[in-house]
């Protein structure tokens, strides 16, 4: 299956965008949702789901659903191990540094460890219950990978319309407070002790809809039934109207404009309806402009996009380093912020370079296929060269 470097580069761009948002530098304020009510998280999750749907559906077509489920499970387990390593770094390195009280940014990030105890927090983190800021995207990804085989099974039995319909219903109830209701039920009847605000910023009940839409589109793409160009042409004019309006509203909010009772439909963590509309509109414009964006698929972005999850984990170490360098300040400034950004981007690029996926060259891809050797049992007993003259067999011998 040929990789599309422009999509790999787009995912790499999302990682750079996430990094500039997370690092405690002056650039963070400008990198946070600069295109309207859309962040890098929506793009990263959707592109990951798109690749997941395409790759694993084709794997199921070639090797069967059992092999596909095994491959998904191995990938989920590998991501879980990454998460455990990040938690170990946080508890063994970051928590002792934060306990000194001289770095409030790092302390506030891991405050549950000091309230509940490091052992209790470590156990909840291993169970994916405790998901502190910066360390809550990988657990969300793990949950969604576990959800993907169930979505494939449901789509085979009932079709994708039913599967996406159920997913949309869950997203709708998430807008009405499903997350808080489910936490209260677990707290009351299952003895869950961890506070809701320590279980990650993202509402998984809502974000699962974006993931499953991406998986479905990946499957349709693999089947050759994804008419993106035609759909994008039909939605171009509405998108050209929607994007500037939301962009203006986004910057008006930064200058004191109040959303009031309409704030939930713009909410990032619950994936409000306005964010969904804005994301679709921006995606339509990107599809229409893809020919102009192809030259932006430079090799560093492609490499980072091909190893996106490992690169994502790499950037988290430097986020902790930035919070450590921050001290009592609210933001890094001067040469420190530039050094941190440059070092982080170089480390992310080196991670992608070390994990680069080798692709067949043109000569290898076009090489003639060698014919299999003739088995010994089927080989002729007498080798006949081009110089050997074969005499016809007498008729009487044939008759006998």
C-alpha positions as YAML, in Angstrom:
chain: A
units: angstrom
residues:
- id: 1
  name: UNK
  ca: [0.00, 0.00, 0.00]
- id: 2
  name: UNK
  ca: [1.56, 3.28, -1.15]
- id: 3
  name: UNK
  ca: [1.91, 5.92, 1.55]
- id: 4
  name: UNK
  ca: [0.59, 9.41, 0.83]
- id: 5
  name: UNK
  ca: [3.39, 11.71, 1.91]
- id: 6
  name: UNK
  ca: [1.17, 14.78, 1.95]
- id: 7
  name: UNK
  ca: [-1.04, 13.16, 4.64]
- id: 8
  name: UNK
  ca: [2.02, 12.06, 6.61]
- id: 9
  name: UNK
  ca: [3.29, 15.65, 6.40]
- id: 10
  name: UNK
  ca: [-0.09, 16.97, 7.54]
- id: 11
  name: UNK
  ca: [0.03, 14.74, 10.59]
- id: 12
  name: UNK
  ca: [3.60, 15.89, 11.22]
- id: 13
  name: UNK
  ca: [2.37, 19.48, 11.00]
- id: 14
  name: UNK
  ca: [-0.27, 18.68, 13.63]
- id: 15
  name: UNK
  ca: [2.50, 17.43, 15.92]
- id: 16
  name: UNK
  ca: [4.48, 20.64, 15.48]
- id: 17
  name: UNK
  ca: [1.30, 22.59, 16.17]
- id: 18
  name: UNK
  ca: [0.66, 20.55, 19.35]
- id: 19
  name: UNK
  ca: [4.25, 21.12, 20.45]
- id: 20
  name: UNK
  ca: [4.09, 24.90, 20.05]
- id: 21
  name: UNK
  ca: [0.82, 24.88, 22.01]
- id: 22
  name: UNK
  ca: [2.18, 22.78, 24.88]
- id: 23
  name: UNK
  ca: [5.63, 24.29, 25.39]
- id: 24
  name: UNK
  ca: [5.57, 27.12, 27.98]
- id: 25
  name: UNK
  ca: [6.80, 29.81, 25.58]
- id: 26
  name: UNK
  ca: [5.35, 33.05, 24.26]
- id: 27
  name: UNK
  ca: [4.41, 31.22, 21.05]
- id: 28
  name: UNK
  ca: [1.89, 29.10, 22.96]
- id: 29
  name: UNK
  ca: [-0.69, 31.90, 23.05]
- id: 30
  name: UNK
  ca: [-0.51, 32.30, 19.26]
- id: 31
  name: UNK
  ca: [-0.49, 28.56, 18.51]
- id: 32
  name: UNK
  ca: [-3.63, 27.90, 20.55]
- id: 33
  name: UNK
  ca: [-6.51, 27.68, 18.03]
- id: 34
  name: UNK
  ca: [-5.26, 30.30, 15.53]
- id: 35
  name: UNK
  ca: [-7.66, 29.15, 12.78]
- id: 36
  name: UNK
  ca: [-10.90, 29.51, 14.71]
- id: 37
  name: UNK
  ca: [-12.65, 27.02, 16.99]
- id: 38
  name: UNK
  ca: [-10.35, 24.19, 15.91]
- id: 39
  name: UNK
  ca: [-7.21, 22.94, 17.63]
- id: 40
  name: UNK
  ca: [-4.43, 20.60, 16.63]
- id: 41
  name: UNK
  ca: [-6.05, 17.83, 18.69]
- id: 42
  name: UNK
  ca: [-9.00, 17.49, 16.30]
- id: 43
  name: UNK
  ca: [-6.69, 17.20, 13.31]
- id: 44
  name: UNK
  ca: [-4.34, 14.74, 15.01]
- id: 45
  name: UNK
  ca: [-7.11, 12.45, 16.26]
- id: 46
  name: UNK
  ca: [-8.99, 12.50, 12.96]
- id: 47
  name: UNK
  ca: [-5.93, 11.78, 10.81]
- id: 48
  name: UNK
  ca: [-4.91, 8.96, 13.15]
- id: 49
  name: UNK
  ca: [-8.40, 7.46, 12.85]
- id: 50
  name: UNK
  ca: [-8.30, 7.84, 9.05]
- id: 51
  name: UNK
  ca: [-5.03, 5.91, 8.82]
- id: 52
  name: UNK
  ca: [-6.29, 3.31, 11.31]
- id: 53
  name: UNK
  ca: [-9.44, 2.64, 9.31]
- id: 54
  name: UNK
  ca: [-7.60, 2.36, 6.01]
- id: 55
  name: UNK
  ca: [-4.64, 0.26, 7.17]
- id: 56
  name: UNK
  ca: [-6.47, -2.20, 9.40]
- id: 57
  name: UNK
  ca: [-9.38, -2.70, 7.01]
- id: 58
  name: UNK
  ca: [-6.92, -3.64, 4.26]
- id: 59
  name: UNK
  ca: [-5.13, -5.93, 6.71]
- id: 60
  name: UNK
  ca: [-8.43, -7.65, 7.47]
- id: 61
  name: UNK
  ca: [-9.12, -8.04, 3.73]
- id: 62
  name: UNK
  ca: [-5.75, -9.72, 3.15]
- id: 63
  name: UNK
  ca: [-5.24, -11.72, 6.33]
- id: 64
  name: UNK
  ca: [-8.68, -12.03, 7.96]
- id: 65
  name: UNK
  ca: [-10.38, -10.29, 10.86]
- id: 66
  name: UNK
  ca: [-8.59, -12.38, 13.47]
- id: 67
  name: UNK
  ca: [-5.19, -11.22, 12.25]
- id: 68
  name: UNK
  ca: [-6.46, -7.65, 12.15]
- id: 69
  name: UNK
  ca: [-7.69, -7.82, 15.75]
- id: 70
  name: UNK
  ca: [-4.35, -9.28, 16.86]
- id: 71
  name: UNK
  ca: [-2.46, -6.50, 15.12]
- id: 72
  name: UNK
  ca: [-4.68, -3.84, 16.71]
- id: 73
  name: UNK
  ca: [-4.20, -5.44, 20.12]
- id: 74
  name: UNK
  ca: [-0.40, -5.45, 19.72]
- id: 75
  name: UNK
  ca: [-0.45, -1.81, 18.71]
- id: 76
  name: UNK
  ca: [-2.65, -0.93, 21.69]
- id: 77
  name: UNK
  ca: [-0.34, -2.82, 24.04]
- id: 78
  name: UNK
  ca: [2.68, -0.99, 22.63]
- id: 79
  name: UNK
  ca: [0.99, 2.37, 23.21]
- id: 80
  name: UNK
  ca: [0.09, 1.32, 26.74]
- id: 81
  name: UNK
  ca: [3.77, 0.58, 27.39]
- id: 82
  name: UNK
  ca: [4.65, 4.05, 26.10]
- id: 83
  name: UNK
  ca: [2.09, 5.47, 28.52]
- id: 84
  name: UNK
  ca: [3.58, 3.52, 31.43]
- id: 85
  name: UNK
  ca: [7.06, 4.82, 30.58]
- id: 86
  name: UNK
  ca: [5.76, 8.39, 30.54]
- id: 87
  name: UNK
  ca: [4.02, 7.87, 33.89]
- id: 88
  name: UNK
  ca: [7.20, 6.40, 35.34]
- id: 89
  name: UNK
  ca: [9.12, 9.47, 34.19]
- id: 90
  name: UNK
  ca: [6.49, 11.75, 35.71]
- id: 91
  name: UNK
  ca: [6.40, 9.96, 39.08]
- id: 92
  name: UNK
  ca: [10.14, 9.26, 39.42]
- id: 93
  name: UNK
  ca: [11.57, 12.46, 37.96]
- id: 94
  name: UNK
  ca: [8.94, 15.21, 37.69]
- id: 95
  name: UNK
  ca: [7.16, 14.66, 41.03]
- id: 96
  name: UNK
  ca: [10.35, 14.91, 43.16]
- id: 97
  name: UNK
  ca: [11.28, 18.12, 41.33]
- id: 98
  name: UNK
  ca: [7.77, 19.55, 41.79]
- id: 99
  name: UNK
  ca: [7.72, 18.65, 45.50]
- id: 100
  name: UNK
  ca: [10.31, 21.34, 46.23]
- id: 101
  name: UNK
  ca: [7.58, 23.97, 45.78]
- id: 102
  name: UNK
  ca: [9.73, 26.20, 43.58]
- id: 103
  name: UNK
  ca: [8.04, 25.18, 40.32]
- id: 104
  name: UNK
  ca: [4.29, 25.78, 40.65]
- id: 105
  name: UNK
  ca: [3.59, 24.99, 36.97]
- id: 106
  name: UNK
  ca: [4.94, 21.47, 37.36]
- id: 107
  name: UNK
  ca: [3.32, 21.09, 40.78]
- id: 108
  name: UNK
  ca: [-0.13, 22.08, 39.49]
- id: 109
  name: UNK
  ca: [0.22, 19.61, 36.62]
- id: 110
  name: UNK
  ca: [0.69, 16.70, 39.04]
- id: 111
  name: UNK
  ca: [-1.18, 17.96, 42.11]
- id: 112
  name: UNK
  ca: [-3.20, 14.73, 42.46]
- id: 113
  name: UNK
  ca: [0.03, 12.88, 43.28]
- id: 114
  name: UNK
  ca: [0.49, 15.11, 46.34]
- id: 115
  name: UNK
  ca: [-3.16, 14.94, 47.42]
- id: 116
  name: UNK
  ca: [-3.75, 11.19, 47.04]
- id: 117
  name: UNK
  ca: [-0.20, 9.91, 47.40]
- id: 118
  name: UNK
  ca: [2.24, 8.81, 44.76]
- id: 119
  name: UNK
  ca: [1.44, 5.07, 45.03]
- id: 120
  name: UNK
  ca: [-2.31, 5.64, 44.70]
- id: 121
  name: UNK
  ca: [-1.82, 8.01, 41.77]
- id: 122
  name: UNK
  ca: [0.54, 5.54, 40.07]
- id: 123
  name: UNK
  ca: [-2.02, 2.74, 40.36]
- id: 124
  name: UNK
  ca: [-4.82, 4.93, 39.00]
- id: 125
  name: UNK
  ca: [-2.53, 6.05, 36.20]
- id: 126
  name: UNK
  ca: [-1.71, 2.45, 35.26]
- id: 127
  name: UNK
  ca: [-5.45, 1.72, 35.17]
- id: 128
  name: UNK
  ca: [-5.94, 4.73, 32.85]
- id: 129
  name: UNK
  ca: [-8.16, 6.42, 35.44]
- id: 130
  name: UNK
  ca: [-5.76, 9.18, 36.44]
- id: 131
  name: UNK
  ca: [-4.95, 11.17, 33.31]
- id: 132
  name: UNK
  ca: [-3.14, 14.42, 34.15]
- id: 133
  name: UNK
  ca: [-2.81, 17.24, 31.60]
- id: 134
  name: UNK
  ca: [-0.35, 16.45, 28.76]
- id: 135
  name: UNK
  ca: [-0.64, 12.75, 29.64]
- id: 136
  name: UNK
  ca: [-4.29, 12.37, 28.68]
- id: 137
  name: UNK
  ca: [-4.04, 12.10, 24.88]
- id: 138
  name: UNK
  ca: [-2.30, 8.70, 24.80]
- id: 139
  name: UNK
  ca: [-4.92, 7.08, 27.09]
- id: 140
  name: UNK
  ca: [-7.65, 8.52, 24.86]
- id: 141
  name: UNK
  ca: [-5.89, 7.01, 21.85]
- id: 142
  name: UNK
  ca: [-5.66, 3.66, 23.66]
- id: 143
  name: UNK
  ca: [-9.39, 3.67, 24.46]
- id: 144
  name: UNK
  ca: [-10.20, 4.46, 20.83]
- id: 145
  name: UNK
  ca: [-7.97, 1.65, 19.54]
- id: 146
  name: UNK
  ca: [-9.83, -0.74, 21.85]
- id: 147
  name: UNK
  ca: [-13.09, 0.64, 20.46]
- id: 148
  name: UNK
  ca: [-12.07, 0.13, 16.82]
- id: 149
  name: UNK
  ca: [-12.48, -3.69, 16.63]
- id: 150
  name: UNK
  ca: [-15.95, -3.34, 18.19]
- id: 151
  name: UNK
  ca: [-16.81, -0.78, 15.52]
- id: 152
  name: UNK
  ca: [-15.64, -3.16, 12.78]
- id: 153
  name: UNK
  ca: [-17.74, -5.99, 14.24]
- id: 154
  name: UNK
  ca: [-20.82, -3.75, 14.55]
- id: 155
  name: UNK
  ca: [-20.38, -2.48, 10.99]
- id: 156
  name: UNK
  ca: [-20.21, -6.03, 9.62]
- id: 157
  name: UNK
  ca: [-23.38, -7.06, 11.45]
- id: 158
  name: UNK
  ca: [-25.47, -3.91, 11.19]
- id: 159
  name: UNK
  ca: [-23.68, -1.62, 8.73]
- id: 160
  name: UNK
  ca: [-21.87, 1.66, 9.20]
- id: 161
  name: UNK
  ca: [-25.07, 3.71, 9.31]
- id: 162
  name: UNK
  ca: [-26.12, 1.95, 12.48]
- id: 163
  name: UNK
  ca: [-22.62, 2.14, 13.99]
- id: 164
  name: UNK
  ca: [-22.21, 5.85, 13.30]
- id: 165
  name: UNK
  ca: [-25.80, 6.49, 14.40]
- id: 166
  name: UNK
  ca: [-25.08, 4.98, 17.83]
- id: 167
  name: UNK
  ca: [-21.82, 6.94, 18.00]
- id: 168
  name: UNK
  ca: [-23.63, 10.17, 17.17]
- id: 169
  name: UNK
  ca: [-26.25, 9.45, 19.85]
- id: 170
  name: UNK
  ca: [-23.48, 9.00, 22.44]
- id: 171
  name: UNK
  ca: [-21.91, 12.30, 21.31]
- id: 172
  name: UNK
  ca: [-25.30, 14.02, 21.64]
- id: 173
  name: UNK
  ca: [-25.81, 12.76, 25.19]
- id: 174
  name: UNK
  ca: [-22.25, 13.82, 25.98]
- id: 175
  name: UNK
  ca: [-23.33, 17.39, 25.24]
- id: 176
  name: UNK
  ca: [-26.06, 16.95, 27.87]
- id: 177
  name: UNK
  ca: [-23.68, 15.78, 30.61]
- id: 178
  name: UNK
  ca: [-23.15, 12.05, 30.03]
- id: 179
  name: UNK
  ca: [-19.59, 12.23, 31.35]
- id: 180
  name: UNK
  ca: [-20.60, 13.71, 34.67]
- id: 181
  name: UNK
  ca: [-23.52, 11.28, 35.00]
- id: 182
  name: UNK
  ca: [-21.33, 8.23, 34.32]
- id: 183
  name: UNK
  ca: [-18.74, 9.44, 36.84]
- id: 184
  name: UNK
  ca: [-21.43, 9.87, 39.50]
- id: 185
  name: UNK
  ca: [-22.69, 6.32, 38.86]
- id: 186
  name: UNK
  ca: [-19.17, 4.89, 39.15]
- id: 187
  name: UNK
  ca: [-18.49, 6.95, 42.24]
- id: 188
  name: UNK
  ca: [-21.72, 5.86, 43.94]
- id: 189
  name: UNK
  ca: [-21.95, 2.19, 42.97]
- id: 190
  name: UNK
  ca: [-18.40, 1.14, 42.02]
- id: 191
  name: UNK
  ca: [-16.47, 3.10, 44.65]
- id: 192
  name: UNK
  ca: [-14.51, 5.27, 42.20]
- id: 193
  name: UNK
  ca: [-12.53, 7.76, 44.29]
- id: 194
  name: UNK
  ca: [-10.61, 9.82, 41.77]
- id: 195
  name: UNK
  ca: [-12.09, 13.29, 41.09]
- id: 196
  name: UNK
  ca: [-13.58, 13.86, 37.65]
- id: 197
  name: UNK
  ca: [-11.20, 16.73, 36.88]
- id: 198
  name: UNK
  ca: [-8.24, 14.33, 37.28]
- id: 199
  name: UNK
  ca: [-9.55, 11.93, 34.63]
- id: 200
  name: UNK
  ca: [-8.34, 13.94, 31.66]
- id: 201
  name: UNK
  ca: [-9.55, 17.07, 29.94]
- id: 202
  name: UNK
  ca: [-11.11, 15.30, 26.96]
- id: 203
  name: UNK
  ca: [-14.66, 13.95, 27.16]
- id: 204
  name: UNK
  ca: [-14.22, 10.48, 25.63]
- id: 205
  name: UNK
  ca: [-17.97, 10.10, 25.19]
- id: 206
  name: UNK
  ca: [-17.89, 13.03, 22.77]
- id: 207
  name: UNK
  ca: [-14.52, 12.54, 21.05]
- id: 208
  name: UNK
  ca: [-15.28, 8.93, 20.12]
- id: 209
  name: UNK
  ca: [-17.60, 10.27, 17.39]
- id: 210
  name: UNK
  ca: [-14.76, 12.11, 15.64]
- id: 211
  name: UNK
  ca: [-12.63, 8.97, 15.87]
- id: 212
  name: UNK
  ca: [-15.26, 6.64, 14.43]
- id: 213
  name: UNK
  ca: [-16.07, 9.05, 11.59]
- id: 214
  name: UNK
  ca: [-12.35, 9.03, 10.75]
- id: 215
  name: UNK
  ca: [-12.22, 5.21, 10.86]
- id: 216
  name: UNK
  ca: [-15.29, 4.98, 8.61]
- id: 217
  name: UNK
  ca: [-13.77, 7.37, 6.10]
- id: 218
  name: UNK
  ca: [-10.56, 5.34, 6.17]
- id: 219
  name: UNK
  ca: [-12.53, 2.20, 5.35]
- id: 220
  name: UNK
  ca: [-14.39, 3.94, 2.52]
- id: 221
  name: UNK
  ca: [-11.10, 5.28, 1.21]
- id: 222
  name: UNK
  ca: [-9.64, 1.78, 1.22]
- id: 223
  name: UNK
  ca: [-12.65, 0.54, -0.75]
- id: 224
  name: UNK
  ca: [-12.33, 3.37, -3.26]
- id: 225
  name: UNK
  ca: [-15.75, 4.73, -2.24]
- id: 226
  name: UNK
  ca: [-14.76, 8.07, -0.73]
- id: 227
  name: UNK
  ca: [-15.69, 10.85, -3.18]
- id: 228
  name: UNK
  ca: [-13.90, 13.60, -1.28]
- id: 229
  name: UNK
  ca: [-13.38, 15.85, -4.28]
- id: 230
  name: UNK
  ca: [-17.05, 15.86, -5.27]
- id: 231
  name: UNK
  ca: [-18.26, 16.44, -1.71]
- id: 232
  name: UNK
  ca: [-15.68, 19.16, -1.15]
- id: 233
  name: UNK
  ca: [-16.82, 20.94, -4.31]
- id: 234
  name: UNK
  ca: [-20.40, 20.97, -3.05]
- id: 235
  name: UNK
  ca: [-19.37, 22.37, 0.36]
- id: 236
  name: UNK
  ca: [-16.81, 24.92, -0.81]
- id: 237
  name: UNK
  ca: [-19.09, 28.00, -0.78]
- id: 238
  name: UNK
  ca: [-20.63, 27.22, 2.67]
- id: 239
  name: UNK
  ca: [-17.12, 26.61, 4.02]
- id: 240
  name: UNK
  ca: [-15.87, 29.94, 2.64]
- id: 241
  name: UNK
  ca: [-18.68, 31.60, 4.57]
- id: 242
  name: UNK
  ca: [-18.34, 29.62, 7.80]
- id: 243
  name: UNK
  ca: [-14.57, 29.78, 8.33]
- id: 244
  name: UNK
  ca: [-14.18, 33.62, 8.31]
- id: 245
  name: UNK
  ca: [-17.21, 34.06, 10.61]
- id: 246
  name: UNK
  ca: [-15.88, 31.62, 13.21]
- id: 247
  name: UNK
  ca: [-12.38, 33.04, 12.87]
- id: 248
  name: UNK
  ca: [-13.68, 36.53, 13.62]
- id: 249
  name: UNK
  ca: [-15.69, 35.22, 16.59]
- id: 250
  name: UNK
  ca: [-12.62, 33.42, 17.93]
- id: 251
  name: UNK
  ca: [-10.56, 36.60, 18.07]
- id: 252
  name: UNK
  ca: [-13.51, 38.64, 19.32]
- id: 253
  name: UNK
  ca: [-13.66, 36.34, 22.35]
- id: 254
  name: UNK
  ca: [-10.00, 37.10, 22.99]
- id: 255
  name: UNK
  ca: [-10.89, 40.79, 23.20]
- id: 256
  name: UNK
  ca: [-13.72, 40.45, 25.71]
- id: 257
  name: UNK
  ca: [-16.65, 39.08, 23.72]
- id: 258
  name: UNK
  ca: [-18.79, 36.82, 25.93]
- id: 259
  name: UNK
  ca: [-20.53, 33.66, 24.65]
- id: 260
  name: UNK
  ca: [-22.80, 33.43, 27.65]
- id: 261
  name: UNK
  ca: [-25.18, 30.48, 27.60]
- id: 262
  name: UNK
  ca: [-23.90, 29.45, 24.15]
- id: 263
  name: UNK
  ca: [-20.45, 28.57, 25.48]
- id: 264
  name: UNK
  ca: [-21.06, 24.77, 25.62]
- id: 265
  name: UNK
  ca: [-21.55, 24.51, 21.86]
- id: 266
  name: UNK
  ca: [-18.08, 26.05, 21.38]
- id: 267
  name: UNK
  ca: [-16.42, 23.88, 24.05]
- id: 268
  name: UNK
  ca: [-13.27, 22.03, 23.04]
- id: 269
  name: UNK
  ca: [-13.22, 19.32, 25.71]
- id: 270
  name: UNK
  ca: [-16.79, 18.19, 24.96]
- id: 271
  name: UNK
  ca: [-16.33, 18.70, 21.22]
- id: 272
  name: UNK
  ca: [-19.23, 21.13, 20.82]
- id: 273
  name: UNK
  ca: [-21.26, 21.29, 17.63]
- id: 274
  name: UNK
  ca: [-19.66, 24.57, 16.47]
- id: 275
  name: UNK
  ca: [-16.25, 22.94, 16.63]
- id: 276
  name: UNK
  ca: [-17.48, 20.05, 14.50]
- id: 277
  name: UNK
  ca: [-18.86, 22.44, 11.88]
- id: 278
  name: UNK
  ca: [-15.69, 24.54, 11.87]
- id: 279
  name: UNK
  ca: [-13.50, 21.43, 11.56]
- id: 280
  name: UNK
  ca: [-15.49, 20.14, 8.57]
- id: 281
  name: UNK
  ca: [-15.34, 23.54, 6.87]
- id: 282
  name: UNK
  ca: [-11.58, 23.81, 7.31]
- id: 283
  name: UNK
  ca: [-11.12, 20.23, 6.09]
- id: 284
  name: UNK
  ca: [-13.10, 21.05, 2.95]
- id: 285
  name: UNK
  ca: [-10.85, 24.02, 2.19]
- id: 286
  name: UNK
  ca: [-7.73, 21.93, 2.78]
- id: 287
  name: UNK
  ca: [-9.01, 19.29, 0.35]
- id: 288
  name: UNK
  ca: [-9.72, 21.93, -2.28]
- id: 289
  name: UNK
  ca: [-6.25, 23.44, -1.82]
- id: 290
  name: UNK
  ca: [-4.35, 20.15, -1.66]
- id: 291
  name: UNK
  ca: [-2.53, 20.72, -4.96]
- id: 292
  name: UNK
  ca: [-1.08, 23.94, -3.56]
- id: 293
  name: UNK
  ca: [-0.20, 22.29, -0.25]
- id: 294
  name: UNK
  ca: [1.71, 19.31, -1.69]
- id: 295
  name: UNK
  ca: [5.03, 21.24, -1.89]
- id: 296
  name: UNK
  ca: [4.78, 21.68, 1.89]
- id: 297
  name: UNK
  ca: [5.24, 17.92, 2.35]
- id: 298
  name: UNK
  ca: [8.89, 18.34, 3.31]
- id: 299
  name: UNK
  ca: [10.81, 15.32, 4.57]
- id: 300
  name: UNK
  ca: [11.06, 16.31, 8.28]
- id: 301
  name: UNK
  ca: [7.27, 16.63, 8.52]
- id: 302
  name: UNK
  ca: [6.77, 13.38, 6.60]
- id: 303
  name: UNK
  ca: [9.11, 11.48, 8.93]
- id: 304
  name: UNK
  ca: [7.44, 12.87, 12.04]
- id: 305
  name: UNK
  ca: [4.00, 12.02, 10.66]
- id: 306
  name: UNK
  ca: [4.99, 8.44, 9.86]
- id: 307
  name: UNK
  ca: [6.08, 7.86, 13.49]
- id: 308
  name: UNK
  ca: [3.56, 10.23, 15.00]
- id: 309
  name: UNK
  ca: [2.93, 8.53, 18.34]
- id: 310
  name: UNK
  ca: [6.60, 8.04, 19.16]
- id: 311
  name: UNK
  ca: [7.26, 11.66, 18.16]
- id: 312
  name: UNK
  ca: [4.34, 12.75, 20.33]
- id: 313
  name: UNK
  ca: [5.86, 10.95, 23.32]
- id: 314
  name: UNK
  ca: [9.20, 12.64, 22.63]
- id: 315
  name: UNK
  ca: [7.70, 16.12, 22.76]
- id: 316
  name: UNK
  ca: [6.16, 15.39, 26.17]
- id: 317
  name: UNK
  ca: [9.60, 14.98, 27.78]
- id: 318
  name: UNK
  ca: [10.51, 18.48, 26.63]
- id: 319
  name: UNK
  ca: [7.22, 19.86, 27.91]
- id: 320
  name: UNK
  ca: [8.18, 18.61, 31.37]
- id: 321
  name: UNK
  ca: [11.65, 20.05, 30.87]
- id: 322
  name: UNK
  ca: [10.11, 23.40, 29.96]
- id: 323
  name: UNK
  ca: [7.95, 23.40, 33.09]
- id: 324
  name: UNK
  ca: [11.06, 22.61, 35.11]
- id: 325
  name: UNK
  ca: [12.99, 25.51, 33.56]
- id: 326
  name: UNK
  ca: [10.00, 27.76, 34.13]
- id: 327
  name: UNK
  ca: [10.47, 28.01, 37.88]
- id: 328
  name: UNK
  ca: [8.13, 30.64, 39.34]
- id: 329
  name: UNK
  ca: [7.70, 32.46, 36.04]
- id: 330
  name: UNK
  ca: [4.50, 32.26, 34.02]
- id: 331
  name: UNK
  ca: [6.29, 31.83, 30.68]
- id: 332
  name: UNK
  ca: [9.80, 31.22, 29.38]
- id: 333
  name: UNK
  ca: [11.36, 34.20, 27.68]
- id: 334
  name: UNK
  ca: [14.51, 35.24, 25.89]
- id: 335
  name: UNK
  ca: [17.03, 32.67, 24.71]
- id: 336
  name: UNK
  ca: [15.56, 29.92, 26.91]
- id: 337
  name: UNK
  ca: [12.34, 29.67, 24.91]
- id: 338
  name: UNK
  ca: [14.12, 29.61, 21.56]
- id: 339
  name: UNK
  ca: [16.59, 27.00, 22.79]
- id: 340
  name: UNK
  ca: [13.74, 24.85, 24.12]
- id: 341
  name: UNK
  ca: [11.75, 25.05, 20.88]
- id: 342
  name: UNK
  ca: [14.78, 24.32, 18.69]
- id: 343
  name: UNK
  ca: [15.90, 21.38, 20.86]
- id: 344
  name: UNK
  ca: [12.39, 19.92, 20.97]
- id: 345
  name: UNK
  ca: [11.90, 20.10, 17.21]
- id: 346
  name: UNK
  ca: [15.34, 18.55, 16.58]
- id: 347
  name: UNK
  ca: [14.57, 15.69, 18.99]
- id: 348
  name: UNK
  ca: [11.20, 15.10, 17.30]
- id: 349
  name: UNK
  ca: [12.83, 15.06, 13.87]
- id: 350
  name: UNK
  ca: [15.57, 12.66, 15.06]
- id: 351
  name: UNK
  ca: [12.89, 10.34, 16.48]
- id: 352
  name: UNK
  ca: [11.16, 10.28, 13.11]
- id: 353
  name: UNK
  ca: [14.49, 9.76, 11.36]
- id: 354
  name: UNK
  ca: [15.44, 6.81, 13.57]
- id: 355
  name: UNK
  ca: [12.05, 5.17, 13.09]
- id: 356
  name: UNK
  ca: [11.79, 6.00, 9.38]
- id: 357
  name: UNK
  ca: [9.79, 3.45, 7.42]
- id: 358
  name: UNK
  ca: [11.73, 2.18, 4.44]
- id: 359
  name: UNK
  ca: [9.82, 2.15, 1.17]
- id: 360
  name: UNK
  ca: [10.75, 0.16, -1.94]
- id: 361
  name: UNK
  ca: [12.73, 2.13, -4.49]
- id: 362
  name: UNK
  ca: [11.61, 2.46, -8.06]
- id: 363
  name: UNK
  ca: [14.06, -0.22, -9.26]
- id: 364
  name: UNK
  ca: [12.96, -2.62, -6.53]
- id: 365
  name: UNK
  ca: [9.29, -1.96, -7.10]
- id: 366
  name: UNK
  ca: [9.59, -2.49, -10.85]
- id: 367
  name: UNK
  ca: [11.95, -5.46, -10.75]
- id: 368
  name: UNK
  ca: [10.77, -8.50, -12.69]
- id: 369
  name: UNK
  ca: [9.27, -11.26, -10.65]
- id: 370
  name: UNK
  ca: [11.48, -14.32, -10.56]
- id: 371
  name: UNK
  ca: [9.86, -17.56, -11.59]
- id: 372
  name: UNK
  ca: [9.93, -20.24, -8.95]
- id: 373
  name: UNK
  ca: [12.51, -22.95, -9.43]
- id: 374
  name: UNK
  ca: [11.23, -26.25, -10.76]
- id: 375
  name: UNK
  ca: [10.96, -28.80, -7.97]
- id: 376
  name: UNK
  ca: [13.31, -31.76, -8.15]
- id: 377
  name: UNK
  ca: [10.45, -34.20, -8.45]
- id: 378
  name: UNK
  ca: [9.11, -32.38, -11.51]
- id: 379
  name: UNK
  ca: [12.46, -31.75, -13.22]
- id: 380
  name: UNK
  ca: [13.21, -33.57, -16.49]
- id: 381
  name: UNK
  ca: [15.41, -36.60, -16.15]
- id: 382
  name: UNK
  ca: [17.51, -35.62, -19.19]
- id: 383
  name: UNK
  ca: [18.84, -32.10, -19.76]
- id: 384
  name: UNK
  ca: [18.56, -31.17, -23.46]
- id: 385
  name: UNK
  ca: [20.86, -28.42, -24.66]
- id: 386
  name: UNK
  ca: [20.39, -26.26, -27.72]
- id: 387
  name: UNK
  ca: [23.01, -28.31, -29.59]
- id: 388
  name: UNK
  ca: [21.40, -31.66, -28.94]
- id: 389
  name: UNK
  ca: [19.60, -33.18, -31.88]
- id: 390
  name: UNK
  ca: [16.49, -35.05, -30.87]
- id: 391
  name: UNK
  ca: [15.64, -37.98, -33.10]
- id: 392
  name: UNK
  ca: [11.98, -38.86, -33.60]
- id: 393
  name: UNK
  ca: [10.78, -41.90, -31.71]
- id: 394
  name: UNK
  ca: [9.99, -44.84, -34.06]
- id: 395
  name: UNK
  ca: [6.28, -45.49, -34.51]
- id: 396
  name: UNK
  ca: [6.56, -49.08, -33.42]
- id: 397
  name: UNK
  ca: [8.03, -48.04, -30.13]
- id: 398
  name: UNK
  ca: [5.08, -45.70, -29.55]
- id: 399
  name: UNK
  ca: [2.65, -48.50, -30.38]
- id: 400
  name: UNK
  ca: [4.30, -50.87, -27.91]
...
